[in-house]
Amino acid sequence: MIGVISFPGSNGDHDALYSLQDDVGVSARLVDYRETDLGGLDALVLPGGFAYGDALRCGAIARFSPVMNSIRDFAQRGGPVLGICNGFQVLTEAHLLPGALLRNQTLQFHSFWTHIKLEQTNTLWTEGYVSNQVLRLPVAHGEGGYFADQKTLEQLEGEGRVVARYCNAAGDTIDEENRNGSLHAIAAITNDRRNVVGLMPHPERATNQLVGGDDGLAMMQSVLQFLNVPA
């Protein structure tokens, strides 16, 4: 059973739920932000949206939700956790992932399809891909510019924890495709145990050709290998 965390203001929770249930074909349920017992859940997804209306800054209030202590314990035990867009922001605010997501350098809300190149396939959420595979996924965020201090960036790079970078369709990392201004063109990172992944693009909105593409399907399926559930 995979749990999809639902905060006040989440708007990608049902997208993730339907993706898991209908396209991946796995049992999933919504988890209210006030829940503290995550027993029976094998993996967690923190979805996109505007938790608490992005008051103060994205994810700043959500990190204090009752469910977060349980999520932190779950992650520390090695449980798979995927943070998508706002979920990525929440994970950085909760210090489950390093760095922060800042306002897009365009100062505009981004809502379009983009490309990312997967550099790491040795996480619980990317094992279904091949190294340097290019994915076409949609984005929907106003604060997607990844930022971290130089020491953290060097650690992420040195430990191979940059999971994906923005690129063009050919896989070239160029400034024109890094439209939110992320340092090192970072689109996704992982923790040192590689069970927690955060990314800004939306794989759950790209798991069926009927909605424009299915490049995200393998990401939503990858965790099933860890859970020993047939895809």
FENBELVEN-V647517 format. One record per residue. N is the residue number from 1. NEAR is the number of other ideal C-beta (glycine too) atoms within 10 Angstrom. D_FIRST is the distance of its C-alpha to the first C-alpha in whole Angstrom. Layout:
# FENBELVEN-V647517
n:N near:NEAR d_first:D_FIRST
n:N near:NEAR d_first:D_FIRST
This chain:
# FENBELVEN-V647517
n:1 near:13 d_first:0
n:2 near:25 d_first:4
n:3 near:26 d_first:7
n:4 near:29 d_first:10
n:5 near:28 d_first:13
n:6 near:24 d_first:16
n:7 near:25 d_first:19
n:8 near:15 d_first:22
n:9 near:17 d_first:23
n:10 near:25 d_first:20
n:11 near:14 d_first:21
n:12 near:24 d_first:18
n:13 near:22 d_first:15
n:14 near:14 d_first:15
n:15 near:20 d_first:16
n:16 near:29 d_first:13
n:17 near:20 d_first:11
n:18 near:17 d_first:14
n:19 near:28 d_first:14
n:20 near:26 d_first:10
n:21 near:15 d_first:10
n:22 near:12 d_first:14
n:23 near:19 d_first:15
n:24 near:23 d_first:12
n:25 near:13 d_first:11
n:26 near:21 d_first:7
n:27 near:13 d_first:5
n:28 near:22 d_first:5
n:29 near:14 d_first:7
n:30 near:15 d_first:11
n:31 near:23 d_first:11
n:32 near:12 d_first:15
n:33 near:17 d_first:17
n:34 near:11 d_first:19
n:35 near:16 d_first:16
n:36 near:12 d_first:16
n:37 near:9 d_first:14
n:38 near:17 d_first:10
n:39 near:5 d_first:10
n:40 near:9 d_first:7
n:41 near:19 d_first:5
n:42 near:19 d_first:6
n:43 near:24 d_first:7
n:44 near:24 d_first:9
n:45 near:28 d_first:11
n:46 near:36 d_first:15
n:47 near:28 d_first:16
n:48 near:27 d_first:20
n:49 near:25 d_first:22
n:50 near:21 d_first:25
n:51 near:29 d_first:23
n:52 near:22 d_first:26
n:53 near:11 d_first:28
n:54 near:18 d_first:29
n:55 near:12 d_first:31
n:56 near:10 d_first:33
n:57 near:14 d_first:31
n:58 near:28 d_first:28
n:59 near:26 d_first:25
n:60 near:16 d_first:28
n:61 near:19 d_first:27
n:62 near:29 d_first:23
n:63 near:19 d_first:23
n:64 near:11 d_first:24
n:65 near:22 d_first:22
n:66 near:11 d_first:21
n:67 near:23 d_first:17
n:68 near:21 d_first:18
n:69 near:12 d_first:20
n:70 near:20 d_first:16
n:71 near:26 d_first:15
n:72 near:16 d_first:18
n:73 near:12 d_first:17
n:74 near:21 d_first:14
n:75 near:20 d_first:16
n:76 near:13 d_first:19
n:77 near:9 d_first:17
n:78 near:13 d_first:16
n:79 near:20 d_first:12
n:80 near:23 d_first:12
n:81 near:27 d_first:13
n:82 near:30 d_first:14
n:83 near:30 d_first:17
n:84 near:30 d_first:18
n:85 near:29 d_first:22
n:86 near:29 d_first:22
n:87 near:30 d_first:19
n:88 near:29 d_first:21
n:89 near:30 d_first:24
n:90 near:31 d_first:22
n:91 near:31 d_first:21
n:92 near:22 d_first:25
n:93 near:22 d_first:26
n:94 near:21 d_first:24
n:95 near:9 d_first:25
n:96 near:20 d_first:22
n:97 near:25 d_first:24
n:98 near:19 d_first:27
n:99 near:20 d_first:30
n:100 near:17 d_first:30
n:101 near:27 d_first:29
n:102 near:17 d_first:33
n:103 near:16 d_first:34
n:104 near:19 d_first:35
n:105 near:13 d_first:38
n:106 near:12 d_first:39
n:107 near:7 d_first:39
n:108 near:11 d_first:37
n:109 near:12 d_first:33
n:110 near:17 d_first:32
n:111 near:10 d_first:31
n:112 near:8 d_first:31
n:113 near:15 d_first:30
n:114 near:21 d_first:30
n:115 near:21 d_first:30
n:116 near:28 d_first:28
n:117 near:22 d_first:29
n:118 near:24 d_first:26
n:119 near:17 d_first:28
n:120 near:21 d_first:25
n:121 near:17 d_first:23
n:122 near:11 d_first:22
n:123 near:26 d_first:19
n:124 near:23 d_first:16
n:125 near:31 d_first:16
n:126 near:27 d_first:19
n:127 near:18 d_first:19
n:128 near:17 d_first:19
n:129 near:19 d_first:23
n:130 near:9 d_first:26
n:131 near:11 d_first:28
n:132 near:11 d_first:30
n:133 near:17 d_first:28
n:134 near:17 d_first:29
n:135 near:23 d_first:26
n:136 near:16 d_first:27
n:137 near:23 d_first:25
n:138 near:21 d_first:26
n:139 near:24 d_first:26
n:140 near:19 d_first:27
n:141 near:23 d_first:28
n:142 near:18 d_first:31
n:143 near:20 d_first:31
n:144 near:27 d_first:29
n:145 near:21 d_first:32
n:146 near:29 d_first:31
n:147 near:15 d_first:33
n:148 near:19 d_first:34
n:149 near:12 d_first:37
n:150 near:8 d_first:38
n:151 near:9 d_first:37
n:152 near:15 d_first:34
n:153 near:18 d_first:34
n:154 near:11 d_first:36
n:155 near:14 d_first:33
n:156 near:23 d_first:31
n:157 near:12 d_first:33
n:158 near:8 d_first:34
n:159 near:13 d_first:31
n:160 near:12 d_first:29
n:161 near:22 d_first:27
n:162 near:19 d_first:28
n:163 near:25 d_first:25
n:164 near:28 d_first:27
n:165 near:21 d_first:30
n:166 near:27 d_first:31
n:167 near:22 d_first:34
n:168 near:14 d_first:35
n:169 near:10 d_first:35
n:170 near:9 d_first:36
n:171 near:14 d_first:34
n:172 near:12 d_first:37
n:173 near:14 d_first:37
n:174 near:11 d_first:39
n:175 near:9 d_first:40
n:176 near:8 d_first:40
n:177 near:18 d_first:36
n:178 near:21 d_first:35
n:179 near:18 d_first:36
n:180 near:24 d_first:34
n:181 near:16 d_first:36
n:182 near:21 d_first:34
n:183 near:17 d_first:35
n:184 near:15 d_first:35
n:185 near:20 d_first:33
n:186 near:25 d_first:30
n:187 near:31 d_first:27
n:188 near:30 d_first:24
n:189 near:26 d_first:24
n:190 near:25 d_first:22
n:191 near:19 d_first:23
n:192 near:11 d_first:24
n:193 near:12 d_first:22
n:194 near:20 d_first:20
n:195 near:22 d_first:17
n:196 near:27 d_first:17
n:197 near:29 d_first:18
n:198 near:29 d_first:20
n:199 near:30 d_first:22
n:200 near:31 d_first:24
n:201 near:29 d_first:24
n:202 near:23 d_first:21
n:203 near:28 d_first:19
n:204 near:29 d_first:17
n:205 near:24 d_first:20
n:206 near:24 d_first:21
n:207 near:26 d_first:19
n:208 near:15 d_first:21
n:209 near:9 d_first:25
n:210 near:8 d_first:25
n:211 near:14 d_first:25
n:212 near:13 d_first:27
n:213 near:17 d_first:25
n:214 near:15 d_first:22
n:215 near:21 d_first:23
n:216 near:25 d_first:19
n:217 near:20 d_first:17
n:218 near:22 d_first:17
n:219 near:30 d_first:16
n:220 near:26 d_first:13
n:221 near:21 d_first:13
n:222 near:23 d_first:14
n:223 near:29 d_first:11
n:224 near:22 d_first:10
n:225 near:13 d_first:14
n:226 near:17 d_first:13
n:227 near:13 d_first:10
n:228 near:7 d_first:12
n:229 near:17 d_first:10
n:230 near:7 d_first:13
n:231 near:13 d_first:13
